[in-house]
């Protein structure tokens, strides 16, 4: 298992993606192929794991930029 180096994220990006995929009944490869990626989450929810599963490309379609 990967070492956690960011105290704000109890899970690594990969661990979050794997758990999300398993809970959704799909694979990480399926999520990626269907335009999803794990991104840092800055919500204030106490139980947040520090990541969100986002759709790739929605920002460009709405005129936003993502670094």
N, C-alpha and C positions, 0 to 999 in steps of 0.2 A: 504494500500500500504506500502511496506517496506521502512524503513528509509535508506537514502543514507548516508553511512559513509565514502565513498572513493571519494574525490573530483575529482579524475581522471576519475571516471565512473559515468556519469550522471544518468545511469540506474543501477539497481541491476542486477545480473546475471539472476535471475528469470524473471524480467521485460523484459530484452533483449530477452530471450528465448521465452517468450510468444508473444512478438511483432514479432519476426522472424517467429514463427510458424503461427501466424495469417496472416502475409503477404504472406506466402508460401501456405496457404490453408490447413495446417495440424495442428496437436496438438503437444504440447511439448512431450507428451508420444510417439507419432509417431517418432519424431526426435530422442528421446532417444533409442527407439527400433531399429531404423535404423542407429545407430552408430554415432549420432551427439551430440555435447555438446558445450555449450558456454564457451569460454576461453578468458582471457584478451588479448586485442589487443594493440600493441605498435606502430602502424603505426603513421605517422605524419599528416594524413589527418585531416583538420580542423573540418570536420563534423562527424568524427568518434565518436561513442557512447562508445568506450572503450572496446568493446567486439567483438569477431568474432565467427561464428559458424564453428566448426572444426569437422572433421571426426575422431572418436576415433579409435586408432589402426594404423593409417597410419605411425606413427613414428616408431613403432616396426617393421613394414614390411620393412622399409627403413634403419633400424639400428640406429635410433635416440632414445633418452630417453626423457620422459616427466615426470616431478616431480609429 
